[in-house]
Each structure stands twice: as structure tokens, then as C-alpha cells.
């Protein structure tokens, strides 16, 4: 059986990982496009590469999670952080695209599917309760003013929506408040 602290930790990491990866592009794409002088299509193309990287790596990621469980989740978080660092320092589309590919590999190893598989690997049939708790209490909502976005990106999300002044409008300068 998996205890509540483990389920809560997985829930919290899921909320943060989804917020800083999958949902962040919805908040920051217009600001990134304006900052770098790109079209929105070009900015979103990087995220599309992340989705392709996730699809292509699914089989290998599944085998890694089955073999290593939580170590695979940790590796995914490290890859996600590396990809986000690449995005945060990118000035060219090549670095932007590479950052999204690395982030996509990390996302495949640390988002829902991998987390659920790791919980089942660790807890067997006793993982059912942890999965329910994680889903019910930590899932958040993809709406811009609730769930992951508010927790992960309160000041930048408000600025991108025009509710918070963003001096200089440089998206990289803003930190999670």
C-alpha cells in the first residue's frame, strides 16, 4: 500500500510538472513570440516537437518506468528542467526546438502515465487508493485562473493576460510569485 505522503508528493510534482510544461506554453507563447519576433505558429511549433518526442519515446519510457519506477520519474523531472533551461535561454529557433524536444522527453517520463505506472509498480494492487487520491485531490484544472496555472505561474500568467504590469515585457525576467 502507498501512503498518503507518497500520494501527496506525487500529486504535487504532477501539478508542478504539468504547470511548467504542458500548460505554460498557453500562457507564455504570445509573450515569447513578441519578445523574439516570431509568429505564434513558430513558437507553438516547438511545443509540437515536444509532443512528437513524447510519442516517439513512449515505448522506451514505458520500459524504463517498468524497470526503474521512481528513478525514471526523477530522470524525467531532470530532463524537463534541462529542457526548460534551454527554452529560457534560447534566442534562436534551433535552441528553442531542441529545448522542447528535451522537455518532451522529460514530460514523457514524469507526467501522468509514468507517475501512475510508477505508483502501480511500487504499490501493486494497493496503489488503487493512492491513484484515486492523486487524481481527485491534485488534478487541478486546465482553466487559466485555476489549478496548475495559478499555482505555477501567478504573476506571469496575470501579466500575459494583461492584468499585471510586466515592465519591459521580457518574459524571462519574471519569477513565480
Secondary structure, DSSP 8 states (H G I E B T S, - for coil): ---HHHHHHHHHHHHHHHHHTTTHHHHHHHHHHHHHT--HHHHHHHHHHHHHHHHHHHHHHHHHHHHHTHHHHHHHHHHHHHHHHHHHH--SHHHHHHHHHHHHHHHHHHSHHHHHHHHHHHHGGGHHHHHHHHHHHH---SSTTSHHHHHH-HHHHHHHTTSS--GGG-GGG----
